[in-house]
Amino acid sequence: MVEHRIEGRKRKMVQQRTPRQERSQQRRGEILRTTATLLERVGFDDLTTILIAREMGISVGSLYHYFPNKQAILYALGEQWLAEQTRALEEIAAQDLEGMDLADFIEVAFPRMLAVYREQRGLLPLVQAMWAVPELRDLDDEHDEMIINRLAVMFQRLGLPQSKAERERRGRLMLEMTHALFISIVEQSGPRAARSLADLKALGLTLLSRD
């Protein structure tokens, strides 16, 4: 009987806790979405927790219940950016890379990678500033190393004959090149954006095709 009562209390506690946890996750998501919108509107330097709370119609104290400071919110947004980048690379890696030539790979990879920049547009001011923010520098380094390592593995699957070090070097060049130009392309539209993406694809093909 005692065991049954204990199990019953545990079930009741879980049932009571779950809605609160769900509401907490929803509120955290609202804070992150609001912050991303404000980043695009006011920029990184003018973003404050007071502005975030005002935009949401809550007190700063309520905001601090979910995030202790501005840096914690930005770090969570940085993790979100890293997760979306990882998801895109996993989708590319799931393709039959062994059966592709380099042009096919670029046609698959570049639009998918660009889609992350378009979908996460509000985070671009943060992404541009991550390297300069001490609290986000380690996350920025983690982001770069993750992409470089995954690109190097994909290059190997594509049959690039270079050494691992050379594949990683080209992965870093690919990251720096695409990152800079994707940020530019999302600010463009119509034929101009299409032309810029076509030019980027040509640059990528030249980089990977070099002996």
C-alpha positions as CSV (number, residue, x, y, z in Angstrom):
1,M,0.0,0.0,0.0
2,V,2.8,2.4,0.9
3,E,4.5,1.7,-2.4
4,H,1.3,2.4,-4.3
5,R,0.8,5.7,-2.5
6,I,4.4,6.7,-3.3
7,E,4.0,5.8,-6.9
8,G,0.7,7.7,-7.0
9,R,2.4,10.8,-5.6
10,K,5.2,10.5,-8.1
11,R,2.7,10.4,-11.0
12,K,0.8,13.3,-9.6
13,M,4.0,15.4,-9.3
14,V,5.0,14.5,-12.9
15,Q,1.5,15.5,-14.1
16,Q,1.7,18.8,-12.3
17,R,5.3,19.6,-13.4
18,T,4.9,18.8,-17.1
19,P,2.5,21.8,-17.9
20,R,4.8,24.2,-16.0
21,Q,7.8,22.8,-17.9
22,E,6.0,23.2,-21.2
23,R,5.0,26.8,-20.4
24,S,8.6,27.5,-19.4
25,Q,9.9,26.2,-22.7
26,Q,7.2,28.2,-24.6
27,R,8.2,31.3,-22.8
28,R,11.9,30.7,-23.4
29,G,11.1,30.3,-27.1
30,E,9.1,33.6,-27.1
31,I,12.1,35.4,-25.5
32,L,14.5,34.0,-28.1
33,R,12.1,34.9,-31.0
34,T,11.6,38.4,-29.7
35,T,15.3,38.9,-29.2
36,A,16.0,37.7,-32.8
37,T,13.5,40.2,-34.1
38,L,15.0,43.0,-32.1
39,L,18.5,42.1,-33.2
40,E,17.4,42.6,-36.8
41,R,15.6,45.8,-35.9
42,V,18.0,47.6,-33.6
43,G,21.2,45.7,-34.0
44,F,23.5,44.0,-31.5
45,D,24.9,47.1,-29.6
46,D,21.5,48.6,-28.8
47,L,19.9,45.4,-27.6
48,T,19.1,45.4,-23.9
49,T,17.1,43.2,-21.5
50,I,14.9,46.2,-20.8
51,L,14.0,46.5,-24.5
52,I,13.3,42.7,-24.8
53,A,11.0,42.8,-21.7
54,R,9.2,45.9,-23.0
55,E,8.7,44.3,-26.4
56,M,7.2,41.2,-24.7
57,G,5.0,43.2,-22.3
58,I,6.7,41.6,-19.2
59,S,8.9,42.9,-16.4
60,V,12.6,42.6,-16.5
61,G,12.4,40.5,-13.4
62,S,10.1,38.0,-15.2
63,L,12.7,37.9,-18.0
64,Y,15.4,37.1,-15.6
65,H,13.4,34.2,-14.3
66,Y,14.3,32.5,-17.6
67,F,17.6,34.1,-18.4
68,P,19.9,35.7,-15.9
69,N,21.2,38.4,-18.2
70,K,21.5,39.5,-21.9
71,Q,24.6,37.3,-22.4
72,A,22.7,34.1,-21.5
73,I,20.0,35.0,-24.0
74,L,22.6,35.6,-26.7
75,Y,24.3,32.3,-25.9
76,A,21.0,30.4,-26.2
77,L,20.5,32.1,-29.6
78,G,24.1,31.1,-30.6
79,E,23.3,27.5,-29.7
80,Q,20.1,27.7,-31.8
81,W,22.2,28.9,-34.7
82,L,24.7,26.1,-34.2
83,A,21.9,23.5,-34.1
84,E,20.4,24.8,-37.4
85,Q,23.7,24.7,-39.1
86,T,24.3,21.1,-37.8
87,R,20.9,20.0,-39.1
88,A,21.6,21.4,-42.5
89,L,25.0,19.7,-42.7
90,E,23.4,16.4,-41.6
91,E,20.8,16.6,-44.4
92,I,23.6,17.3,-47.0
93,A,25.7,14.4,-45.6
94,A,22.7,12.1,-45.9
95,Q,22.8,12.5,-49.7
96,D,24.7,10.0,-51.9
97,L,27.8,12.0,-52.0
98,E,29.9,9.1,-53.4
99,G,27.7,9.2,-56.5
100,M,28.0,13.0,-57.0
101,D,30.5,15.1,-58.9
102,L,31.6,18.4,-57.4
103,A,29.1,20.5,-59.3
104,D,26.2,18.3,-58.1
105,F,27.4,18.6,-54.6
106,I,27.5,22.4,-54.7
107,E,24.1,22.5,-56.3
108,V,22.8,20.5,-53.3
109,A,24.9,22.0,-50.5
110,F,24.9,25.7,-51.2
111,P,21.1,26.3,-51.4
112,R,20.6,24.2,-48.2
113,M,23.2,26.2,-46.3
114,L,21.8,29.5,-47.6
115,A,18.4,28.5,-46.4
116,V,19.7,28.5,-42.8
117,Y,20.8,32.1,-43.2
118,R,17.4,33.0,-44.6
119,E,15.4,31.2,-41.9
120,Q,17.6,32.6,-39.1
121,R,17.9,36.1,-40.6
122,G,17.1,37.8,-37.3
123,L,20.2,36.1,-35.8
124,L,22.7,37.5,-38.4
125,P,23.7,40.6,-36.3
126,L,24.5,38.1,-33.6
127,V,26.4,35.8,-35.9
128,Q,28.4,38.7,-37.3
129,A,29.4,39.8,-33.7
130,M,29.9,36.3,-32.1
131,W,33.7,36.4,-32.6
132,A,33.9,39.8,-30.7
133,V,31.8,38.8,-27.7
134,P,33.9,37.0,-25.0
135,E,30.9,35.0,-23.8
136,L,30.2,33.7,-27.3
137,R,33.8,33.3,-28.6
138,D,34.1,29.6,-27.6
139,L,30.7,28.9,-29.2
140,D,31.9,30.6,-32.4
141,D,35.0,28.5,-32.4
142,E,32.9,25.4,-31.8
143,H,30.7,26.4,-34.7
144,D,33.7,26.8,-37.1
145,E,35.4,23.6,-36.1
146,M,32.2,21.6,-36.5
147,I,31.5,22.9,-40.0
148,I,35.1,22.5,-41.1
149,N,35.3,18.9,-39.9
150,R,32.0,17.9,-41.5
151,L,33.0,19.5,-44.8
152,A,36.3,17.7,-44.7
153,V,34.5,14.4,-44.3
154,M,32.2,15.2,-47.1
155,F,35.1,16.2,-49.4
156,Q,36.6,12.8,-48.7
157,R,33.4,11.1,-49.6
158,L,33.3,13.1,-52.8
159,G,36.7,11.5,-53.7
160,L,38.9,14.5,-53.2
161,P,42.4,13.0,-53.2
162,Q,44.1,15.5,-50.9
163,S,45.3,14.8,-47.4
164,K,43.1,15.3,-44.4
165,A,44.9,18.6,-43.6
166,E,44.3,19.9,-47.1
167,R,40.7,18.9,-47.0
168,E,40.3,20.8,-43.7
169,R,42.1,23.8,-45.1
170,R,39.7,23.9,-48.0
171,G,36.8,23.4,-45.6
172,R,37.9,26.5,-43.7
173,L,38.2,28.5,-46.9
174,M,34.7,27.2,-47.9
175,L,33.3,28.3,-44.6
176,E,34.8,31.8,-44.6
177,M,33.8,32.3,-48.3
178,T,30.2,31.1,-48.0
179,H,29.6,32.7,-44.6
180,A,30.6,36.2,-45.9
181,L,28.6,35.9,-49.1
182,F,25.5,34.2,-47.6
183,I,25.2,37.2,-45.3
184,S,25.3,39.4,-48.4
185,I,22.9,37.3,-50.4
186,V,20.1,37.4,-47.8
187,E,20.1,41.2,-48.1
188,Q,19.5,40.9,-51.8
189,S,16.4,39.8,-53.8
190,G,15.3,38.6,-57.2
191,P,17.8,38.4,-60.1
192,R,20.6,40.0,-58.0
193,A,20.4,37.3,-55.3
194,A,20.3,34.6,-57.9
195,R,23.3,36.0,-59.7
196,S,25.3,36.3,-56.5
197,L,24.4,32.7,-55.6
198,A,25.5,31.5,-59.0
199,D,28.8,33.4,-58.6
200,L,29.3,31.8,-55.2
201,K,28.7,28.3,-56.7
202,A,31.3,29.0,-59.4
203,L,33.8,30.1,-56.7
204,G,33.1,27.0,-54.7
205,L,33.6,24.7,-57.7
206,T,36.9,26.4,-58.5
207,L,38.1,25.9,-54.9
208,L,37.2,22.2,-54.8
209,S,38.5,21.5,-58.3
210,R,42.0,22.7,-57.7
211,D,44.7,20.0,-57.7
